[in-house]
Amino acid sequence: MQVDRELDTRGLNCPLPILKAKKSLNEMASGQLLKVVSTDPGSIRDFQAFARQTGNELMEQETVGSDFIHVLKRR
């Protein structure tokens, strides 16, 4: 999957990964992909709720070691 922007939020806890993702998405064009890397285990459900509430599409979520990776598609 070709992402347009990557955001590293390792070490940050809720709500900072969501706030930083929201800011990045606002600077992106519709249809572009944002990859967010987090170490907050709560980010899995946080990004699911964020996608539902904002209309941005959650394309993928995966766990790699201690990292939680989320790929969002800008609405």
Z-matrix of the N, CA and C atoms (Angstrom, degrees):
N
C 1 1.450
C 2 1.533 1 108.69
N 3 1.305 2 116.74 1 127.79
C 4 1.467 3 122.39 2 -178.60
C 5 1.527 4 109.35 3 -90.88
N 6 1.331 5 116.75 4 110.72
C 7 1.460 6 120.02 5 179.18
C 8 1.526 7 109.95 6 -93.55
N 9 1.327 8 116.14 7 150.33
C 10 1.467 9 121.77 8 -178.04
C 11 1.528 10 111.91 9 -90.78
N 12 1.335 11 116.20 10 -26.43
C 13 1.460 12 120.20 11 -178.92
C 14 1.521 13 108.68 12 -151.67
N 15 1.337 14 116.00 13 143.43
C 16 1.464 15 120.79 14 177.90
C 17 1.527 16 108.95 15 -120.85
N 18 1.326 17 115.26 16 137.11
C 19 1.454 18 121.92 17 -177.62
C 20 1.523 19 108.58 18 -123.65
N 21 1.331 20 116.45 19 122.34
C 22 1.458 21 121.57 20 179.96
C 23 1.523 22 108.96 21 -99.39
N 24 1.340 23 116.46 22 110.44
C 25 1.466 24 120.58 23 179.58
C 26 1.532 25 110.59 24 -115.16
N 27 1.332 26 116.81 25 24.29
C 28 1.469 27 120.56 26 178.62
C 29 1.526 28 110.13 27 -57.29
N 30 1.342 29 115.84 28 137.03
C 31 1.458 30 120.73 29 178.52
C 32 1.519 31 113.83 30 87.63
N 33 1.314 32 117.62 31 -9.84
C 34 1.465 33 121.34 32 179.13
C 35 1.524 34 109.85 33 -98.10
N 36 1.322 35 116.13 34 141.88
C 37 1.463 36 120.60 35 178.33
C 38 1.517 37 110.55 36 -108.64
N 39 1.314 38 115.24 37 163.43
C 40 1.456 39 123.18 38 178.72
C 41 1.528 40 109.64 39 -48.95
N 42 1.307 41 119.30 40 136.24
C 43 1.461 42 128.63 41 6.34
C 44 1.519 43 114.58 42 -98.09
N 45 1.331 44 119.11 43 10.54
C 46 1.468 45 120.35 44 -173.44
C 47 1.526 46 114.73 45 -59.30
N 48 1.356 47 121.16 46 -43.86
C 49 1.475 48 118.38 47 178.21
C 50 1.538 49 112.63 48 -58.38
N 51 1.338 50 116.20 49 -39.61
C 52 1.470 51 120.31 50 179.02
C 53 1.529 52 110.64 51 -66.67
N 54 1.314 53 116.90 52 -44.93
C 55 1.472 54 120.32 53 -178.98
C 56 1.526 55 111.46 54 -62.38
N 57 1.322 56 116.69 55 -42.43
C 58 1.468 57 120.54 56 179.00
C 59 1.536 58 110.62 57 -67.41
N 60 1.336 59 117.03 58 -38.16
C 61 1.466 60 120.42 59 177.50
C 62 1.523 61 110.53 60 -64.75
N 63 1.326 62 116.68 61 -42.35
C 64 1.463 63 120.89 62 179.56
C 65 1.534 64 110.59 63 -60.39
N 66 1.333 65 116.02 64 -44.28
C 67 1.464 66 120.70 65 179.10
C 68 1.538 67 110.79 66 -61.96
N 69 1.334 68 116.87 67 -44.42
C 70 1.466 69 120.45 68 179.34
C 71 1.524 70 111.53 69 -64.34
N 72 1.335 71 116.60 70 -43.66
C 73 1.465 72 119.83 71 -179.81
C 74 1.526 73 111.13 72 -61.79
N 75 1.325 74 117.27 73 -36.75
C 76 1.468 75 120.65 74 179.61
C 77 1.522 76 112.11 75 -64.29
N 78 1.335 77 117.29 76 -23.79
C 79 1.471 78 121.61 77 179.99
C 80 1.529 79 112.06 78 -90.84
N 81 1.341 80 116.84 79 -3.30
C 82 1.467 81 121.10 80 -174.98
C 83 1.526 82 110.95 81 -102.78
N 84 1.332 83 115.69 82 160.70
C 85 1.462 84 121.61 83 177.93
C 86 1.527 85 109.97 84 -84.70
N 87 1.302 86 116.42 85 156.45
C 88 1.457 87 121.85 86 178.46
C 89 1.531 88 110.48 87 -58.02
N 90 1.338 89 115.53 88 133.66
C 91 1.464 90 120.52 89 178.95
C 92 1.518 91 114.35 90 93.31
N 93 1.333 92 117.44 91 -12.96
C 94 1.467 93 119.70 92 179.46
C 95 1.524 94 110.11 93 -75.54
N 96 1.349 95 115.87 94 155.92
C 97 1.459 96 121.72 95 -177.26
C 98 1.520 97 111.53 96 -108.15
N 99 1.334 98 114.76 97 135.34
C 100 1.463 99 123.01 98 177.11
C 101 1.517 100 108.69 99 -116.24
N 102 1.334 101 116.28 100 126.79
C 103 1.462 102 122.17 101 176.35
C 104 1.522 103 107.47 102 -104.05
N 105 1.334 104 115.83 103 124.91
C 106 1.464 105 121.32 104 179.31
C 107 1.523 106 108.10 105 -115.53
N 108 1.340 107 116.39 106 126.78
C 109 1.465 108 122.00 107 177.23
C 110 1.522 109 107.39 108 -108.88
N 111 1.339 110 115.82 109 124.60
C 112 1.454 111 121.53 110 -176.31
C 113 1.521 112 110.28 111 -132.92
N 114 1.332 113 116.28 112 157.65
C 115 1.466 114 120.42 113 173.15
C 116 1.528 115 110.50 114 -111.51
N 117 1.321 116 117.30 115 3.64
C 118 1.462 117 122.45 116 -179.84
C 119 1.529 118 109.55 117 -85.60
N 120 1.350 119 118.38 118 112.97
C 121 1.469 120 120.27 119 -179.42
C 122 1.529 121 113.07 120 -58.60
N 123 1.326 122 117.12 121 -27.47
C 124 1.464 123 120.76 122 178.34
C 125 1.515 124 113.16 123 -70.91
N 126 1.332 125 116.62 124 -12.10
C 127 1.467 126 119.65 125 -177.48
C 128 1.523 127 112.03 126 -66.08
N 129 1.336 128 117.98 127 -23.98
C 130 1.475 129 120.05 128 178.12
C 131 1.528 130 109.61 129 -57.81
N 132 1.314 131 116.73 130 -56.31
C 133 1.471 132 119.26 131 -178.58
C 134 1.530 133 111.52 132 -73.36
N 135 1.345 134 117.06 133 -31.20
C 136 1.469 135 119.95 134 179.54
C 137 1.528 136 111.15 135 -61.82
N 138 1.340 137 116.77 136 -44.69
C 139 1.468 138 119.21 137 -178.73
C 140 1.529 139 111.66 138 -72.56
N 141 1.332 140 118.06 139 -28.88
C 142 1.464 141 120.39 140 174.27
C 143 1.526 142 110.15 141 -63.54
N 144 1.327 143 116.20 142 -46.27
C 145 1.463 144 121.23 143 179.03
C 146 1.530 145 111.00 144 -66.78
N 147 1.328 146 116.69 145 -41.41
C 148 1.462 147 121.66 146 179.11
C 149 1.538 148 110.78 147 -58.54
N 150 1.322 149 116.17 148 -44.60
C 151 1.472 150 120.35 149 -179.64
C 152 1.536 151 110.25 150 -63.56
N 153 1.322 152 117.04 151 -44.22
C 154 1.478 153 120.70 152 179.03
C 155 1.526 154 110.91 153 -60.89
N 156 1.322 155 116.87 154 -43.02
C 157 1.469 156 121.27 155 -175.05
C 158 1.522 157 113.46 156 -74.81
N 159 1.327 158 117.85 157 -29.92
C 160 1.470 159 120.24 158 -173.58
C 161 1.521 160 114.08 159 -102.42
N 162 1.330 161 117.43 160 -15.18
C 163 1.456 162 119.71 161 -178.29
C 164 1.516 163 113.75 162 85.49
N 165 1.332 164 117.78 163 -0.58
C 166 1.459 165 120.57 164 173.11
C 167 1.527 166 107.29 165 -76.93
N 168 1.319 167 116.82 166 145.71
C 169 1.464 168 120.67 167 -175.32
C 170 1.527 169 110.73 168 -91.86
N 171 1.333 170 115.57 169 127.88
C 172 1.462 171 121.17 170 175.44
C 173 1.523 172 106.75 171 -85.45
N 174 1.333 173 116.08 172 104.03
C 175 1.466 174 121.81 173 -173.59
C 176 1.525 175 112.20 174 -78.99
N 177 1.341 176 116.48 175 -35.55
C 178 1.465 177 120.08 176 -172.19
C 179 1.520 178 109.75 177 -161.16
N 180 1.333 179 115.18 178 145.84
C 181 1.462 180 121.86 179 170.28
C 182 1.515 181 106.86 180 -138.25
N 183 1.329 182 116.77 181 135.00
C 184 1.460 183 119.75 182 176.30
C 185 1.518 184 109.66 183 -150.52
N 186 1.327 185 114.50 184 157.43
C 187 1.453 186 121.47 185 177.63
C 188 1.518 187 108.23 186 -112.70
N 189 1.327 188 116.38 187 125.47
C 190 1.463 189 122.19 188 178.55
C 191 1.526 190 106.66 189 -125.97
N 192 1.326 191 116.29 190 104.80
C 193 1.461 192 119.92 191 -175.66
C 194 1.515 193 109.73 192 63.02
N 195 1.324 194 116.50 193 -122.28
C 196 1.470 195 120.11 194 178.56
C 197 1.531 196 111.96 195 -97.87
N 198 1.335 197 117.14 196 7.54
C 199 1.462 198 121.58 197 179.86
C 200 1.526 199 111.20 198 -99.19
N 201 1.323 200 114.58 199 140.01
C 202 1.460 201 121.88 200 174.06
C 203 1.518 202 106.29 201 -111.04
N 204 1.327 203 115.74 202 121.97
C 205 1.465 204 120.79 203 -174.31
C 206 1.528 205 109.54 204 -111.11
N 207 1.318 206 114.98 205 130.75
C 208 1.460 207 122.24 206 -178.36
C 209 1.521 208 107.98 207 -126.60
N 210 1.329 209 116.80 208 134.48
C 211 1.466 210 120.34 209 176.32
C 212 1.528 211 107.00 210 -119.90
N 213 1.328 212 115.06 211 120.51
C 214 1.452 213 121.99 212 -178.88
C 215 1.521 214 110.50 213 -113.47
N 216 1.327 215 115.68 214 141.94
C 217 1.468 216 121.56 215 175.89
C 218 1.524 217 108.15 216 -105.38
N 219 1.325 218 115.97 217 122.98
C 220 1.466 219 122.16 218 -178.60
C 221 1.523 220 109.83 219 -63.21
N 222 1.323 221 115.80 220 131.61
C 223 1.480 222 119.95 221 179.87
C 224 1.499 223 111.32 222 -71.30
